[in-house]
Amino acid sequence: MMAKKKQQRTMNESELPKEKAATLADQLGGDVLAKLKAAKQEMVADEKAKEEERLAKAAFERKQREKNMSFEELLNQYGDKGSKF
């Protein structure tokens, strides 16, 4: 009988009526929310700058490797894909 009472209690506790859910924006002050939005924009800008820097570095390294290639390696890699000039 004790097991049945425990099961009933846990079911009743999980079925408590839900109060009106307040959003996080409602709970935070306007100043704090503005600071969070500004921090998010700054983080997005930083990530974009890092990605651009990574791409530029990759392009530079690719050009450096091509500089060090012999004519034969370049011909094998590009073949007839190049322009006339």
C-alpha positions as CSV (number, residue, x, y, z in Angstrom):
1,M,0.0,0.0,0.0
2,M,2.9,2.3,0.7
3,A,4.1,2.1,-2.9
4,K,0.7,3.1,-4.3
5,K,0.7,6.2,-2.1
6,K,4.2,7.3,-3.3
7,Q,3.2,6.8,-6.9
8,Q,0.0,8.9,-6.4
9,R,2.0,11.7,-4.7
10,T,4.6,11.9,-7.5
11,M,1.9,12.0,-10.1
12,N,0.0,14.8,-8.3
13,E,3.2,16.9,-7.9
14,S,4.0,16.7,-11.6
15,E,0.5,17.7,-12.5
16,L,0.5,21.0,-10.6
17,P,-1.2,23.8,-12.5
18,K,1.3,25.8,-14.4
19,E,1.4,29.5,-13.6
20,K,1.6,32.1,-16.4
21,A,5.1,31.7,-17.8
22,A,7.2,34.9,-17.6
23,T,9.7,35.3,-20.4
24,L,13.3,36.0,-19.6
25,A,13.0,39.5,-21.2
26,D,10.1,40.2,-18.8
27,Q,12.2,39.2,-15.8
28,L,15.3,41.2,-16.8
29,G,15.5,44.9,-16.7
30,G,15.6,46.9,-19.9
31,D,19.2,48.0,-19.2
32,V,20.4,44.4,-18.7
33,L,18.6,43.2,-21.8
34,A,20.2,46.0,-23.9
35,K,23.7,45.1,-22.6
36,L,23.1,41.4,-23.5
37,K,22.0,42.4,-27.0
38,A,25.1,44.6,-27.4
39,A,27.3,41.8,-26.2
40,K,25.7,39.4,-28.7
41,Q,26.3,41.8,-31.6
42,E,29.9,42.2,-30.5
43,M,30.4,38.4,-30.4
44,V,28.9,38.0,-33.8
45,A,31.2,40.8,-35.2
46,D,34.2,39.1,-33.6
47,E,33.3,35.7,-35.1
48,K,32.9,37.3,-38.5
49,A,36.3,39.0,-38.2
50,K,37.9,35.7,-37.1
51,E,36.4,33.9,-40.1
52,E,37.6,36.5,-42.5
53,E,41.1,36.4,-41.0
54,R,41.1,32.6,-41.3
55,L,40.1,32.7,-45.0
56,A,42.7,35.4,-45.7
57,K,45.4,33.3,-44.0
58,A,44.4,30.2,-46.0
59,A,44.6,32.1,-49.3
60,F,48.0,33.5,-48.3
61,E,49.3,30.0,-47.4
62,R,48.0,28.6,-50.7
63,K,49.8,31.3,-52.7
64,Q,53.0,30.6,-50.7
65,R,52.8,26.9,-51.5
66,E,52.3,27.7,-55.2
67,K,55.3,29.9,-55.2
68,N,57.4,27.0,-53.9
69,M,56.1,24.6,-56.5
70,S,58.2,23.6,-59.5
71,F,57.0,24.2,-63.0
72,E,56.2,20.5,-63.4
73,E,54.1,20.5,-60.2
74,L,52.1,23.5,-61.4
75,L,51.6,22.0,-64.8
76,N,50.4,18.8,-63.3
77,Q,48.0,20.7,-61.0
78,Y,46.6,23.2,-63.4
79,G,47.3,21.6,-66.8
80,D,45.5,23.4,-69.7
81,K,43.1,25.3,-67.3
82,G,45.2,28.5,-67.4
83,S,44.7,31.4,-69.7
84,K,46.9,32.1,-72.7
85,F,48.9,34.7,-70.9
